[in-house]
Amino acid sequence: MSSRRAGGRGSKRIFGERGGAAVEAAIVTPVVMAMFFGIVEMGFLFKDYLAVGASVRAGARIASANPRTSNFAQLAANQVEQTGSAMDFTDVQQLWVYKADPLTNKPVGYTDFSGCTVCVKFSWDAGTNAFVPISGFDWAYTTQNACSASGPGGPPDRVGVYLQLKHYGLTTFVFTSVVISDSAMLTLEPLPVLKGCH
């Protein structure tokens, strides 16, 4: 009789522990899942953030190395595409190759990236899978000052590349979308006198 009672009390204790474990699992599981989704979302966001930064730097290097070349802006856009292959280009909202103000590194005539006039703007063409220029914006390559700092036109022009990407979350649990933008500026590499710098 007493052994049965002892066994009965032990069974109740085991069932009670199982019930407590179930409650703990119900509390902890959502927290763990939230952390997991947060880590995944931030990982993809960081991937696009790095891709945007690397792309604009690579584009600026190409643009600065091709002064007074008729397709300097397209070469820069192509380099952005090649370097940023990890990102989804259909999410690109802005891609500019612009003349940068030497004091602010922003587009000439602007204090921010709200617009540009001396620039070449691009949009992503899903049909050709390439960046194509948007009409109405121009930076004539013939007007670029690519002479040395001691030349008659003063210091060489600075070229900038600006990229804005809308990153969409995999789930709406952490965020719906985040806008990532970055820019890079370099001075045009001076041309020798024999190549038209005078």
N, C-alpha and C positions, 0 to 999 in steps of 0.2 A: 504493500500500500504506500509506504513512504517513498519507495523508489519510483513509483509511478508519479507521485506528486513532484518529486525532484525533477523527473524527466519532463513533466508538463511545464514547470517553471523555466527549464532550459529551452524548451521549444519556443515559448513566448519570447524569451530573450533573443533567440536567433531571428525570429520573425520581426522583432522590433528593430534589430540591427539592419536587416534587409530593407525595411521601410525607410530607415534613416538614410541609408546609402542611396536609395531611389530619390529621396528628396534632395540630397546633396547633388546628385547627378543632374537633376532637373534645374538646379540653380547654377551649377558650374558650366554646363554644356553651352548655354547661350553666350556666356562670357568668353569661353574658349573659341566658339565659332566666330564671334565678333572680332576677336583678336586675329584669327586666321584670315578672315576676309579683309580686315584692315591691312595686314601685312601684304597680302596679294595685291590689293588695290594700290598701295603705296609703292610696291615694287614696279608695277606697270607705269605708274606716274613718273617714277624716277627714271625709268628707261627712256620715256619720251623726253623728259627734261634734259637728259644727257645727249640724246640724239639731236635735239634742237640746238643746243650749245655747240656741239661738234660741227653741225652742218653750217651754221653761220660763220664760224671761224674758217672752215674750209672754203666756203664761197668767197669770203673776203680775201683770202690768200690768192685765189685764182683771179679775182677782179683786179687786185692791185698789181699782179704780175703781167697783166695784159692791157696797159694803158694805150689809149688811142687805137684800140682794136675795135672794129665795127661791131663785133659780137661779144664784147667783154661781159655784158650783163647776162647774156644767154649762157656763156661759159660758166659764170658764177652760179646760175640757177641749176645748170646740169650737175655741178659739183655738189650743190646742196642735196640734190636728188640722190646722187651716188653715195654720199656720206651718211645721209639720213635714212637709209633703206629700212631701218628698224621701225620707222614710224609709218602711220597710215596717211598718205599724202592727200587723201580726200578730205581730211580734217584740217588741212592747212587753210587758214583764213587770210593771211597776208604773207607775201614774199616780195621784198623790195631790194633792189640794188640802187643805192642812193648816194648823192654827193653829200658828204658829212661836213658839218660846221667844225672847223678845227678847234674851237673852244669848248663846244658842248658834245661833239660827236653825234648830235641829233641831225636829222635832215635839215639842210640849209633853209632858213626862214621859219623853222619850227623849234619850240622848246621841248617837244615831246614827240611821240610817234602817232600823233593824231592825223598826220597827213604828210605828203611830200610832193614837191613839184619838179625838182631837178632829180629825177629818178626813173627807173624802169620797174614797173610793177608786173607781177606774174600771177597767174592762176593755174591750178592743176587741171589738165585736160584728161579726163578718164578715158577718152577714146584713143588718144595717142600715148597715154601713160607718160606724160611729160609736162613740164612747166612751159606755158606759152605766155608771151607778153600781152598785157592789157593795153588797148589803144588809149590814147589821150595822155600818156605819160612818157617822158623822154629825157634822156641825158645824152646829148649828142657827143659821141666819142671825139669828134674833132675839136670840141671846146675844152677838153680836159687839159689841165696844166700838169704835164708830166716832166717838167724840167727840174733841174737840181735846185736846191734852196737858194743858191746864189744867182739863179737865172732871172731874166727880166720880169717874169710873172710872179715872182715871190716863191714861197714854199709850194711844193707839189700839192695837188688836191688830195683830199682823203676820201676813200670810198668805203661805204658801209653796206652791210647786208643785214636785213631785219626779217625775222621769221616769227609768225604767230600761229600757234596750233591750238585747236580745241580738243583737249583730251577727254574722252568719255569713259566713265567708270564701267567696270564689268557688271556691277550691280549698283543699285541706288542706295545700298545699305550705308556706305561711307559718304559718297558724293555722287551727284549726277554728272557733272562735267567741271573741268578746270581749264582755264586758258593759260597756256605756257607761251612765253615770248622771250626772245633774246636777240641781241645784236652784236656785231663785231665790226671794228673799223681798222683800216690800215692805210698808210700813205701810199699813193701810187709810186711804183718803182720808177725812178728817173730814167728817161730815155737819153741815149747819147746824141750828140749834135748831128751825127751822120744819119740818124733815123728821124730827123725832123724836129728835134728840140732846139729852138732858137729864141 
